[in-house]
Amino acid sequence: MAYKAPLDDIQFLINDVFDLPTYWESLEGLEDFNAELVNAVLEEAAKLSEGVLDPIDREGDEEGCKLVDGQVITPKGFKEAYKEFAEGGWVGVTGNPEYGGQGMPKPLTIMISEIIYGASQSFQTYLALTAGACLCIDAHASEELKQTYLPPLYEGRWQGVMALTESHVGTDLGGIRTKAIPQADGSYEVTGNKIFITGGDTDMTENHIHLVLAKLPDAPAGPKGISLFLVPKFMVNEDGSLGERNGMSVGSIEHKMGIKASATCVMNYEGAKGYLVGEVNRGLNAMFTMMNYERLAIGIQGLGAGEHSYQQARDYALDRHQGRAPASTAPKGQTDAIVEHPDVRRMLMTQRALNEGGRAMAVYIGKIMDTASRAADPQVKAQAEARQALLTPVAKAFLTDMGLDITLLGQMVFGGHGYIREWGQEQLVRDVRIAQIYEGTNGIQSQDLVKRKLLPNGGEWMFSLIDEIDAFAASTSDKALAGSANTLRGLTEFLVEQHQGDPNLENASCVEYLHVVGYVLYHYMFGLQLDHLKDADSQLATNKRAVAAFYEQRILPRVNGLEQTIRAGSESVMGLATDQF
């Protein structure tokens, strides 16, 4: 059951619903991205993903990565696939053209990521980490570092790596122990150990560029004493050639539940030469440029996995015959394809609705990101930056929560076969599970939404989004969407007003609140799609109306239960004393 990129829906969103080629005409550097170019790029991404990655993904899961004489060896076909993607310019699609990047619009690169994740979640982790590292270097490093490191990273000759976590600290990075000692030549000697380092080493490229969080000897305690350093695996000579091996090594690679073709390394830095990125003691500020990109990228992992799962489940349901459906018209003694059974339809429709709502939200956020980075009007730019900050944790957490739910439904459509390796569903479940955990667990994302993006400004950023939804609902006379917006407004007011009297409320309710935001946003996204198709008499329009109706009637009501949960407060959450657990 081969994966096929959902090009029709992606192109419909980019070219029609959001009419991004017209919008990009107003943004400097994006004027050339017309519909013809967009379609050509997406079709080529689909061709590579379907023809190169999908065929090697299962074998990559079976074989996994190996550590041989200190070198990580990726599964058969991955090195060749990476070379093919690199030669096609795909590693640098998000990159700054001044240093050899493609400079593509964010909605387009987001959809490219979905297509690649759909074919191989493991493979796309390498591309995503390199893209995030490049963004961080471009935003915060010196011109010398940019000139030296960005071109080969964009070319795909080198890979980018993010090194944050240590065995004793994960989310709370203030306690890291990795040290950076200043040297006479302006460099730093980095010593310490990091764990869970995705792509810390592979055989796919000739060099690996690590962005490592560390502390100077006199650094303040806590997160305000963290600095960021660029640490290459191999030193780089003045002419750009590679020199001696730097003082770093792979201690081991993790044996994981999923994404087994993605090397997760324990890294040892033993007096490795590094270079400061950004300002001293402001490493987290610089690293968040990369982390925020990765959080959106990981959200797209959930989307890609969900689409692949739906396609497999749909094909299986159309082919598999079992029992007779309640309204069967099959001749006596014959069975129906399981797609005729309402419960199977429920699962497939849920998968499809969550995929199509999530894809539209991802494109919507991509448009906001373009505005935030390229708008000429300072006020418009500032508003977009606020909206991007607000929705980043929603995109990461909600898309991956739904991604796991979708793959579990796909597995259930297969029944017992969904539990067997050869059918592929169990790998999708295992691979996507990590997406809820890494780059900040989804619980942390929900706390970020409420504690940092909602309460400090009294809900201003969220109310601005709700006002936008309200205005659209009024313009289209969509009473159901107006009701969704009103529910979100009421819950936002509740949290803003009640959290001071109940210090546990924000933490006890943040996951449910983030889910409400996600469900309401999906409702809005279906409204935008239906409004574009209001006069259409096509198969696309018929399908969208059916999926949107299912979403509104069978998925959106989840918000009602979440609202009750949030308004119940935190008392029952804290009901047991610590020693009673």
Secondary structure in CASP SS format (residue, H / E / C, confidence):
PFRMAT SS
TARGET T0000
AUTHOR 0000-0000-0000
METHOD secondary structure of the structure
MODEL  1
M C 1.00
A C 1.00
Y C 1.00
K C 1.00
A C 1.00
P C 1.00
L H 1.00
D H 1.00
D H 1.00
I H 1.00
Q H 1.00
F H 1.00
L H 1.00
I H 1.00
N H 1.00
D H 1.00
V H 1.00
F C 1.00
D C 1.00
L H 1.00
P H 1.00
T H 1.00
Y H 1.00
W H 1.00
E C 1.00
S C 1.00
L C 1.00
E C 1.00
G C 1.00
L C 1.00
E C 1.00
D C 1.00
F C 1.00
N C 1.00
A H 1.00
E H 1.00
L H 1.00
V H 1.00
N H 1.00
A H 1.00
V H 1.00
L H 1.00
E H 1.00
E H 1.00
A H 1.00
A H 1.00
K H 1.00
L H 1.00
S H 1.00
E H 1.00
G H 1.00
V H 1.00
L H 1.00
D H 1.00
P H 1.00
I H 1.00
D H 1.00
R H 1.00
E H 1.00
G H 1.00
D H 1.00
E H 1.00
E H 1.00
G C 1.00
C C 1.00
K E 1.00
L E 1.00
V E 1.00
D C 1.00
G C 1.00
Q E 1.00
V E 1.00
I E 1.00
T C 1.00
P C 1.00
K C 1.00
G C 1.00
F H 1.00
K H 1.00
E H 1.00
A H 1.00
Y H 1.00
K H 1.00
E H 1.00
F H 1.00
A H 1.00
E H 1.00
G C 1.00
G C 1.00
W H 1.00
V H 1.00
G H 1.00
V C 1.00
T C 1.00
G C 1.00
N C 1.00
P H 1.00
E H 1.00
Y H 1.00
G C 1.00
G C 1.00
Q C 1.00
G C 1.00
M C 1.00
P C 1.00
K H 1.00
P H 1.00
L H 1.00
T H 1.00
I H 1.00
M H 1.00
I H 1.00
S H 1.00
E H 1.00
I H 1.00
I H 1.00
Y H 1.00
G H 1.00
A H 1.00
S C 1.00
Q H 1.00
S H 1.00
F H 1.00
Q H 1.00
T H 1.00
Y H 1.00
L H 1.00
A H 1.00
L H 1.00
T H 1.00
A H 1.00
G H 1.00
A H 1.00
C H 1.00
L H 1.00
C H 1.00
I H 1.00
D H 1.00
A H 1.00
H H 1.00
A C 1.00
S C 1.00
E H 1.00
E H 1.00
L H 1.00
K H 1.00
Q H 1.00
T H 1.00
Y H 1.00
L H 1.00
P H 1.00
P H 1.00
L H 1.00
Y H 1.00
E H 1.00
G C 1.00
R C 1.00
W E 1.00
Q E 1.00
G E 1.00
V E 1.00
M E 1.00
A E 1.00
L C 1.00
T C 1.00
E E 1.00
S C 1.00
H C 1.00
V E 1.00
G C 1.00
T C 1.00
D C 1.00
L H 1.00
G H 1.00
G H 1.00
I C 1.00
R C 1.00
T C 1.00
K E 1.00
A E 1.00
I E 1.00
P E 1.00
Q C 1.00
A C 1.00
D C 1.00
G C 1.00
S C 1.00
Y E 1.00
E E 1.00
V E 1.00
T E 1.00
G E 1.00
N E 1.00
K E 1.00
I E 1.00
F E 1.00
I E 1.00
T E 1.00
G C 1.00
G C 1.00
D C 1.00
T C 1.00
D C 1.00
M C 1.00
T C 1.00
E C 1.00
N E 1.00
H E 1.00
I E 1.00
H E 1.00
L E 1.00
V E 1.00
L E 1.00
A E 1.00
K E 1.00
L C 1.00
P C 1.00
D C 1.00
A C 1.00
P C 1.00
A C 1.00
G C 1.00
P H 1.00
K H 1.00
G H 1.00
I C 1.00
S E 1.00
L E 1.00
F E 1.00
L E 1.00
V E 1.00
P E 1.00
K C 1.00
F E 1.00
M E 1.00
V E 1.00
N C 1.00
E C 1.00
D C 1.00
G C 1.00
S C 1.00
L E 1.00
G E 1.00
E E 1.00
R E 1.00
N C 1.00
G C 1.00
M E 1.00
S E 1.00
V E 1.00
G E 1.00
S E 1.00
I E 1.00
E C 1.00
H C 1.00
K C 1.00
M C 1.00
G C 1.00
I C 1.00
K C 1.00
A C 1.00
S C 1.00
A C 1.00
T E 1.00
C E 1.00
V E 1.00
M E 1.00
N E 1.00
Y E 1.00
E E 1.00
G E 1.00
A E 1.00
K E 1.00
G E 1.00
Y E 1.00
L E 1.00
V E 1.00
G C 1.00
E C 1.00
V C 1.00
N C 1.00
R C 1.00
G H 1.00
L H 1.00
N H 1.00
A H 1.00
M H 1.00
F H 1.00
T H 1.00
M H 1.00
M H 1.00
N H 1.00
Y H 1.00
E H 1.00
R H 1.00
L H 1.00
A H 1.00
I H 1.00
G H 1.00
I H 1.00
Q H 1.00
G H 1.00
L H 1.00
G H 1.00
A H 1.00
G H 1.00
E H 1.00
H H 1.00
S H 1.00
Y H 1.00
Q H 1.00
Q H 1.00
A H 1.00
R H 1.00
D H 1.00
Y H 1.00
A H 1.00
L H 1.00
D H 1.00
R C 1.00
H E 1.00
Q C 1.00
G C 1.00
R C 1.00
A C 1.00
P C 1.00
A C 1.00
S C 1.00
T C 1.00
A C 1.00
P C 1.00
K C 1.00
G C 1.00
Q C 1.00
T C 1.00
D C 1.00
A E 1.00
I H 1.00
V H 1.00
E H 1.00
H C 1.00
P H 1.00
D H 1.00
V H 1.00
R H 1.00
R H 1.00
M H 1.00
L H 1.00
M H 1.00
T H 1.00
Q H 1.00
R H 1.00
A H 1.00
L H 1.00
N H 1.00
E H 1.00
G H 1.00
G H 1.00
R H 1.00
A H 1.00
M H 1.00
A H 1.00
V H 1.00
Y H 1.00
I H 1.00
G H 1.00
K H 1.00
I H 1.00
M H 1.00
D H 1.00
T H 1.00
A H 1.00
S H 1.00
R H 1.00
A C 1.00
A C 1.00
D C 1.00
P H 1.00
Q H 1.00
V H 1.00
K H 1.00
A H 1.00
Q H 1.00
A H 1.00
E H 1.00
A H 1.00
R H 1.00
Q H 1.00
A H 1.00
L H 1.00
L H 1.00
T H 1.00
P H 1.00
V H 1.00
A H 1.00
K H 1.00
A H 1.00
F H 1.00
L H 1.00
T H 1.00
D H 1.00
M H 1.00
G H 1.00
L H 1.00
D H 1.00
I H 1.00
T H 1.00
L H 1.00
L H 1.00
G H 1.00
Q H 1.00
M H 1.00
V H 1.00
F C 1.00
G H 1.00
G H 1.00
H H 1.00
G H 1.00
Y H 1.00
I C 1.00
R H 1.00
E H 1.00
W H 1.00
G C 1.00
Q H 1.00
E H 1.00
Q H 1.00
L H 1.00
V H 1.00
R H 1.00
D H 1.00
V H 1.00
R H 1.00
I H 1.00
A H 1.00
Q H 1.00
I C 1.00
Y C 1.00
E C 1.00
G C 1.00
T C 1.00
N H 1.00
G H 1.00
I H 1.00
Q H 1.00
S H 1.00
Q H 1.00
D H 1.00
L H 1.00
V H 1.00
K H 1.00
R H 1.00
K H 1.00
L H 1.00
L H 1.00
P H 1.00
N H 1.00
G C 1.00
G C 1.00
E H 1.00
W H 1.00
M H 1.00
F H 1.00
S H 1.00
L H 1.00
I H 1.00
D H 1.00
E H 1.00
I H 1.00
D H 1.00
A H 1.00
F H 1.00
A H 1.00
A H 1.00
S H 1.00
T C 1.00
S C 1.00
D C 1.00
K H 1.00
A H 1.00
L H 1.00
A H 1.00
G H 1.00
S H 1.00
A H 1.00
N H 1.00
T H 1.00
L H 1.00
R H 1.00
G H 1.00
L H 1.00
T H 1.00
E H 1.00
F H 1.00
L H 1.00
V H 1.00
E H 1.00
Q H 1.00
H C 1.00
Q C 1.00
G C 1.00
D C 1.00
P C 1.00
N C 1.00
L H 1.00
E H 1.00
N H 1.00
A H 1.00
S H 1.00
C H 1.00
V H 1.00
E H 1.00
Y H 1.00
L H 1.00
H H 1.00
V H 1.00
V H 1.00
G H 1.00
Y H 1.00
V H 1.00
L H 1.00
Y H 1.00
H H 1.00
Y H 1.00
M H 1.00
F H 1.00
G H 1.00
L H 1.00
Q H 1.00
L H 1.00
D H 1.00
H H 1.00
L C 1.00
K C 1.00
D C 1.00
A C 1.00
D C 1.00
S C 1.00
Q H 1.00
L H 1.00
A H 1.00
T H 1.00
N H 1.00
K H 1.00
R H 1.00
A H 1.00
V H 1.00
A H 1.00
A H 1.00
F H 1.00
Y H 1.00
E H 1.00
Q H 1.00
R H 1.00
I H 1.00
L C 1.00
P C 1.00
R H 1.00
V H 1.00
N H 1.00
G H 1.00
L H 1.00
E H 1.00
Q H 1.00
T H 1.00
I H 1.00
R H 1.00
A C 1.00
G C 1.00
S C 1.00
E C 1.00
S C 1.00
V C 1.00
M C 1.00
G C 1.00
L C 1.00
A C 1.00
T H 1.00
D H 1.00
Q H 1.00
F C 1.00
END
